[in-house]
Amino acid sequence: MSARPIRIGPSILTADFLRLGEELSAAETAGADFVHVDVMDGVFVPNISVGLPLVEAVRRATRLPVDVHLMIVDPDRWVERFIAAGADVVTVHVEAATHLHRTLRAIEEAGALPSVSLNPATPLNAIYEVIPMLRQVLLMSVNPGFGGQTFIPSALDRIRRLRAELDRRNPSCFLQVDGGIKASNVQRVAEAGADTLVVGSAIFTPDHSVEDGLHALRAALAATPAR
């Protein structure tokens, strides 16, 4: 398990958009560490989600850091506008960024934390050359595009191997994992080395309150022995 405190951020992809302000307020009160916003363009992933106006609304609705995950082609065209809309962290996909180093530099120069994401089948070494300039890596544990998917078990080994590489090249870099995380598997994800968790349907769901969802995740993490 990471020696750092584990950060949990609810993904608004599964939130009730009619009550988004209430949902965000409940998450903040319940102790969420950040808010995760998935931006999908229907090209890079087979779904369309939200854009700049929604990020602006999230920024107005919460004091939590806003973590924007760009699942879009040509992300360098948009990073500065999403930062202006309120993003504190911007994640781009290595698979979608033609000039990754330049894009990450643009994120930092615009005032946000640069982050890069890898899909489940993308080799980890695809980001090795830029690890020193990263503040976060997002490892996908599902194929991106839809909420409510099942965690891919092979992601655990990828988390372990990437954590070791980050510890060697950039120990301060956060390792975020997104996809299928819930109370029943969050221990294994943390034990593998993740320190930042994106959680959707295990927090925002009609089945229980936001507070109960976060409490269940924290309780599961508290039962996880430190490495």
N, C-alpha and C positions, 0 to 999 in steps of 0.2 A: 504493500500500500504506500502511496506517496506520503512523504514526511510532511508535506504541506497540508493545511486544512483543505478539505474537498469543497469546491465551489459547485453550486447547483443553480442552473438557470432554466426557467420554464420557456419552452418554445411556444409562441403564440399561434403556431400553425394549427394546433388543436383547441385553441381557446374559442369561446363564444364571442364572435365579433360584435354581436348586438350588445354585449355587456363587457366590452374589452376594458374600459376604464375600471370597472369593478373587479374584473379578473386580475388586472395588473396591481391594483391596490391590495387585493387579498394576498397576492404573491409577495409583495413587498412587506406587508405586515407579518406574513408567515416566515420570513427570513430568507427569501430567495436572494442570491448574490448578484444576479444580472438577468436581463431579459434577452431572449434570443429571437431574432426575426429572420425568417427564411424568405429570401427573394428568389422567385423562380420565373423563368422567361418562356417556358414552353418549347425551348430549343435545346438548351444544354440538358435540361431534364424534361420529362414528358408531363409537365404540369405547369400551371400559371398560378402564382399566389398574390403577392402584394408588391407595392412600389413605394416611391418617395412619399406620397401623402400619408401612408400608414406609418412609416417610420417617423415622420414629423409628429403624428398623433401620439405614438408611443412615447416619444421624447417629452411631450407635454404632460403625459399622464403619469410618469414615474420619475423618481430620483435615482433609480438603479442604473448602472451602466447598460447601454444598449449595444448588443452584440449582433451585427448584421452579417448574415451568411449569404453571399452572392452566388447563387447557382445559375449563372448567366454567361453567355458568350461575350467576348470582348469586355471583360470587367473594367479594364483601364479607362474605358469611356465614361464610367459611372461612379468610380470610387469617390471622387471629390464631391459629387452631388449628394451622395448618401452621407458623407461626413457632414456636409453643410446641413443636411436634414436632421442630424442628431446622433449619428453612429459614433460610439466611442471605440469600438473594435470593428474592423472590416476584414472578413475572410473571403479570399478568392480561391478558386480551384486551380490547382496546378494543371489540370487537364484542359482548362479553358483559357488560361493566360498565355498569350503568345510571347510576351516579354515579361516574365515573372519578376525579375529583379527590378525592372523599371516600375512595374505596378506596385510592388511592395514599397519602394521608395516614395512613390506618389502618395500612398496611404499615410506614411509617416510624416511626410512634409505637410500634408493637409491637416495634421493634428490628431490622427487616430492611431491605434495600435495595429500593426500589420500582422495578419494571420493568413495561413494557407491551409487548404483542405485537400485530402486525398480520398478518392473513392476506394471501395473495397478491393478492387483488382489492380490498383495502381501501385507499382513498386515503391517501397519507402524511399529508395535512393533517388527518386525523382526530385526530392526537395533538399537533398544533402548540401548542395552548393549554396543555398540561401538560408540554411538554419541559423547561422550567426546573426542575421538581421531580423529574425522573427521574434515576436513576443508571444505567439501562440501557434500551435499546430492543431488542426481539427481533423481527427481520424474518423471517417464515416464507418459505422458498424451496421449500416443498411445501405442499399443503393438509393441515392438521393432522389427526391421527387414527391414522396408521399409520407404523411404521418401514419402512425399506428402499425409500422412494420415490425417484424420479428428480428431480434438481434442475431447477427451472423456469428456463430461461435468462433470461427477462425480469426475474428477481430482481436481476441484476447492475446494471441501470440504476436500479432502485429503491434498491439499496445506495448507489450513487454519489450519487443525489439526496438521500437521507436523511442521508448523512454530511455533505454540504454544509450541510444545514439544522441538524444538530446542532452542527457547528463554529460556526455563526452564533449559535445560541441557547443552547447548553450544551456547550461543548467538552470538558468532563470526562466526559460521558455515554458509556458504552460502547455500541457497536453490535454486537449479537449476531445471528448468522444460524444458522438451524436448518433442515435438510432436504436430504438428498441430497449432503452434503459428503463428498468423498473425495480421495485424493491427486491424482487427475487434474484436479480442478477447484478445489482449495483455493487455488492461486495467483491465479486470477481473482477469487475471492471476497475475498481479502485486498487485491488491487490495487484493487478497487472501493471499499474503505474499511472493511470489517469488521475488528474487532479482537478479537472473541470468537466462537468457533466451537463449535457443538454437533455432535458426531459420534457416530453410532450404529453402524451395521453395518460401517463401515470400521475400527472399533476392537474392538467386541464381536462376534466371528464365529468359527465353528468353523474357518475357512479359515486363520487365522494367530493368533499370540499377540497379546495386548494390547500388549506392548512393540513388536512388529513393526509393528502398526497405527499407533501413535503415532509411531514412528520414521519411517515412510513419509510421514506428514503433515508432520512437522517438516522432513524433507529437502526436500519439495516447497516448503515455505515459505521455506527457506533459499535456494532458487534463485530466489526472487521478488525482482526489483529494487525497491529503495525508491523512492517517489515523490519 
